[in-house]
Amino acid sequence: MTIAQANVRNRLLKAMTPGDYARLKSHLEPVTLSVKQVLVEANEPIEYVHFLEAGLASVVAISPDNERLEVGHIGREGMTGEPILLTVDHTPHQTFIQVAGSGLRMRAEDLSVALEVSPSLKAILLHWVQVLMIQTAQSALANGRFPIQERLARWLLMCHDRLDGDDLPLTHEFLSLMLGVRRSGVTEALHVLEGVKIVKTSRGRIHILNREKLEEVAGDCYGLPEAEYARLIGLPLKN
């Protein structure tokens, strides 16, 4: 069964020319994505790329002693397995699902073949790599120069951009991984946002009450990768 381009939710697939989407559609397989499911294992060949339709995936850097930090945040605006676009078949980073959802997957080798014959397909997917690079750089800047409150606001906005509705199924453990801080630090920062009625928290869930105020808290910590996505892909990151 092939899926019409008009019916896909993935923003990258929507932004492709009809001809480029036609090159991929017979290879796209709908899949359900469960929490903690590994899509790209560190230092192993990448067999599939996934175009997310719902949910969130995290690209995680791992040190030799198993210290972990999220370095990439992917929802339905993008795809996993991006090293394939650079003709690299494996990576030291791991990509796994943080919020359950769904996607369209295809074999990495089939995508590589399509890239060889379509310059326009290669161009739009390399633009996605550029967006990820900007996101990673901005995350490093945020971690090194911004207080935890601004960083937390940034990550909540990024999750809100990629998920439906105002309820974010995010645990303190996940936020700790994203921010590179202890869970106690996440709890304290959330209490501050809750105290000024920007968010409301419950077990394993954060409800966004006031996005405008959340953007004010994030300030210059948020927005540059999102603007780069709109510029290069031609669609806003958020539906």
N, C-alpha and C positions, 0 to 999 in steps of 0.2 A: 504494500500500500504506500503510495506516494502522497505527500502533504503539499497542498497548494501554498504558494508563497504568501498569499493573502491571509492564510490561516495560522501562520507561525507567530509566536510571541517573541522569539529571540530577535533582538534589535539588529544584530549583525546580519542575520539572514534576511531580514526585511530591507536592509539598506543595500543589499546586493542588486546588481542589474538582473532582470529576468533571465538573461542568458547564463549568467554565472550561477544563479540559484538552480537553473535547470541542470547544470553540470553536477550539482551535488544531490539533488532531491531523491534520486533513486538509491542513493547510498545512506540516506538518513533513516535512522531507526529510533522510534520513540522508546524511551526508557524512564523508569521510576528511579529517583535518586533518594536514598535513605541517609539519615544522619550518620556521620562518621564513615560513610562509604568512600573508599579511596579511588580516585579517578586517575591520578598519576602517582606512581610509587617512585620514591627517590632512587636514583641510580639504576633504574630498570627501563627496558625499552617501552616507549609509549605506543600502545596498541591502538587506542581510540582517542579521538578528540570529542568533546561534548559541547554542544551549543545549548546553554541552559535556557529553559522556558519558565521555570519557577524555582525558588530556593536560592541558596547561597553556597558558593564554594570558596575555600580559603587555600591560597598558595602559602606554604609554610617553609621557612628556612630552618634547618636543623643543624646544630653544632655536633662535633664528634661525641660530646658527652650528653647529647639528647636535649640540650636547651632548644626551645622552639619559640618562634615569633612569626606572626602573620606578615607576609610581605606583598600579598596580592589578594584582592577582594573581587570576586566575580559573581555576577548575577545574569539576568537575561539580556544584559547589554553586550555580553561577550562570549568567549569560548575558553575551554581549558585545553591543555596540551600545546600551548603556544610555541614551545621550542621547535615543533615540527615545521612551523612557518619559517624558521631560520635554518632549516635543513639539519637540525640536531635531533637525534632520536631518543635522548634521555637527559635527565636533569638531576642535580643534587637536591632539588626542592620536591616536596610532596604536595599534592593537591587533593583535598578531601571535602566532603559535604558537611557544612556546619548547620544549615537549615534545610530540611527535607524539601524536595520538589520534584521536578521532572525535566527532561531534556531530550535532545535529538543527538544521537551519537553516530559517528561514522569512523571507519577504519582510517588510521593515519596514512596508510599507504595510498588509499583512494584519494584523500585530500592532496597528497603530494603530487599525484598524477594530474589532478585538476589544476594545481598551481602552475605546473610546467607549461600548460597550454593556454592559460588565461592571464595576461598581464593585469587586467582590471581586478580579477579575483585576488591575485597576489597583492595588489596595491591596497585594497580595502582591509585585508587581513593584516598586512604590515602596519597599517594605520592603527589597528587594534593593539599591536605590539607596542607602538609608540605611546598609546594611552596608558598601557600597563606600566611602561617605564616611568612615565610622569607620575602615575599613582604611587609607585614604589619610592621615587625620589621625594615626593611630598610627604609620604609616611615617615621617611628618614628625617626630614626636616622637622616634622611635627614632634617626633619622638625626642629629637635633640634640642629643640628650641621652645616648644610650647608646654604650658602646664597641663596636668592631667585633665582638668575640667574642659579645656578647649579640645583636647584630643578625644575625649569621650564624646563630646558633642559632634565632632567630625565623624566618628565611626557610626554613631547612631543615625546621622543624616545619610551616610553612605548605605547603611542597611535599609533605611526608609526609602531611599531611591529605588532599591532593587526588589522590594517586597510589596505585596498588595496590602492596602489598609494601613492602619496606624498601630496595630499590635505587632510587636517584633518578638518572635520566640528566641530570645537571646539569654543565655545563662551567664552568670558571673564568671564561670570558667572560660567561656568563649571570649567575653570582653577582656579578661585578663590576658588571654593569648593575643588578642588584637592590639592591646595597648602596651604589652610588655611590662606589666606591673602586677603586684600581688592582688589577690582577690579582695583583700581588705581595703586596698586603695580604690578599687572599682566600687565597692559598697559605699565608701565615704563620698565619692564623687557623685554617685547616683542619688544619695540622700540630699546633696546640695541642690541638684536639679529638681528633685521631688519637692523640696521645701519651697521652691519658687513656682511650683505648679507648671513646670515644663514637661515633665514626664510623671507617670505613675507606674510603680513597679509591683510585681507579684512574682510568685515562684516561677522562674524560668520564662518570664515574659516582661516586656517593657512597653507601655502604652505611651505613644507620643501625644501630648495634650496641646502643645503649641510649637509648631515647626518654625514659625517666624522667630520666636524667642530662642529656639535652639540654634538657629543660624546666627543669631547675634552673639551667642556664647562662643560658637566655633570661630567666628570672625574670619581672619585671613587664613586660618587653618583648613578651611573647606572651600572648594569651588574650582580650583585650577584644573584638576584632571577632568572634572565634569564639563567645563568649558572646552577643553581640548577634544573630548569625545564628540561634542556637538559640532565642532569645527571640522574634524577629520572624517567622522562617519556620516555626518549630514542629518542626523536625527538627535533629538535630546536624549540624554541617558535615561531619564525617567519617562514612563508612558504619560 
